[in-house]
Amino acid sequence: MSLALEAPVGFGFDGEVEELPISRLRVGEGVRTGGLDQEHVELLMESVDSWPPIVVWGPDLVVVDGSHRVEAARRLGRYSVIATRFLGSPEEAFIEAAGIRRELGPLPEQIYVAVDGDVLDPAAADVHYPEPGGLDQDELELLLAGLPRPAGAGFTGFVPSARNEVLVPRLARALGF
């Protein structure tokens, strides 16, 4: 399902669709770079008339959503695809590409929050596998503060360090502990 169909106009998308040349698109540089699923590409080639627009970001036309559709179009000999532009910061484009929900919607009365420190940028904390271009401390704290107070929380991925001895309690306080 395309992100372009799920997002209301003015909420990260310009609302316009346009035809873009495939040769100008940057594919495979986002967070969904686990490689192309060949079976999915072949299925898309059979349903070309029902494709939603791909989603691109920035002046370089980085494909945020739709790399399989772009590959299917290439294989079909097409020179262009229909697209909509994502408007926002590089961080917001990352969140879109990763499929992270922006709003939580209704949550159960009691939730448990698991925080994996590996989502943080290397400059933000001492973690096992930092994410270059990942969240900084303030961004993660804001995300956590926006949640209702959970019944419990767990913090993983953080390695013992003086910096983390300050950060992890700060994140717990953001959750209301």
N, C-alpha and C positions, 0 to 999 in steps of 0.2 A: 504494500500500500504506500502510495506516495505521500510524503509529508505535505506536499503542496495542497492536497485535497483535504487534509485534516486541519489545517491552520486557517483561522479566519483572516480576512484581508486586514492589513495593518498590524498584524501580530507577527512580524518578522519576514513577511513576504510583500512584494510590491503589488500583488494582485493582478499583474499583467502577465500574459503569456506571450512568448515570442519564439520565432524560429531562429535557432542558432546553428552555425556551421560546426559540425563535429570536429573539424580540424582545429578549432579555437578552444575546445574544452580541455581542461586539465582533469584527468581521471586517475584514480588510484593514489591520490596523495592525502586523502582524508583518513578518518578513523576506521572506516569500513574497508580495510585493505587486506582482508584475509584471503584475497584472491577471488577470481570469478567462479561462480558455480555454473559449470558448463551446461548442466541439465536445465537450470533456471534460464540461461540465455536461450537455449533451444525452445523452451516453452514460450518465452517472450516472442521469439521469431514467428510463432504460429498465431499470436494474438496481437499483432502490430497495431491494429485499428483501435484497440481498447487501452492503449498505454496512457497513463496520466502524464502530465509534464514532468520532466526532470527538474531538480532544484539545483541552481548554481549560486555561487557566492563570489563576490569581489570582482575587481576589474580583470582578473586573470581567468574568470569563469571556472572556478574550482567546482567540480561536481560534488554536491553535498548528498544528494539522493538521486540514484538513477544510473549508476555505472553499468549495471546489467542491461538496461535499456539502450544505453549508448553502444555497448558492444554488439547487441542484437541488431541495432540499426546499421552499424559498420558492416556486419556480416551480410546484411540484406542489400548492401550497396547504396545505402542512403547517405546523403551528404550533410543532412541537418536533422535536428530533433526539436521538438517543442519543449520550451523551458520556462520557468519562472525564477526570478531572482530572489535570493534570501537577503534581507537587509539586516544588518547587525554587525556586531564586533566579531573578530576571529574566535573569541571564546564562545559567543552565542552560536556561531556556525558549527563549532566543535560539538556543542551540546545537541544541536539539531542532527548532525551527522551520526553522533553516537546513539541517537534515539532516546535520549534522556528526556523524560517528561518534564515540562516546565511547571505544570500545576499538579498538585497531588490529587485533587478531587476528594471525594469523601473517603476517609480512612476509617478502619475499624476503631472502636473505642480504645482498645489497648494495642499498641504497636511496639515492636522491638526494632531498634535501629542498629545496623551493622555498618561501621565506618572502616573502610579499607584505605589506609594511608597511601597506598600506591597510586591513588588518583591525583596525588599532589605533584606539583612541579618539583624538580630536584632542589631548587632554591628554597622551597617552602618547609621542608622537614627532612629528617633522616629516616628513610623508608627502604624496604627491600628492593622494590622495582619502581622507582619514580617514573612519572609520566611527563616527558618533555612537553612543555606547553600545557601541562595540566593545571589544576586549580592552585591558587595561592591560599595562604592561611585564612585571609579575610573572606575570600569567596566561600570556602568550605564552612567557615563559622556562620556566615549569613544563611547558607542553605540549611544548616542544622537548626539555627534559631527560628527559621520559618516553619519548623515542624511542631505539631503539638507535643507536649511532654510525653516521652515514651515510657512504657513500663520498664524498659531496660535498654541497655546499649552495650555494644562490644566494639573494641578498637583493635584492628589487626594491621599488620604490615609495617608498624613502627618499630624501629630498632632502638635499643637503649642509648640515650644520649641526653645531655643537659638541655639541648634545644627542645627535645620531645617532652622532657619533664615539665616544661612550661606549656607547650602546645596542647598536649592531650587533655590536661585538666581544663584548659580554656575551651576546648571543643565540648567537653562534658558539661561545662557551665552553660554553653550555648543551647544545649539540650534541656537545661533546667535541673541539672544535678548539682 
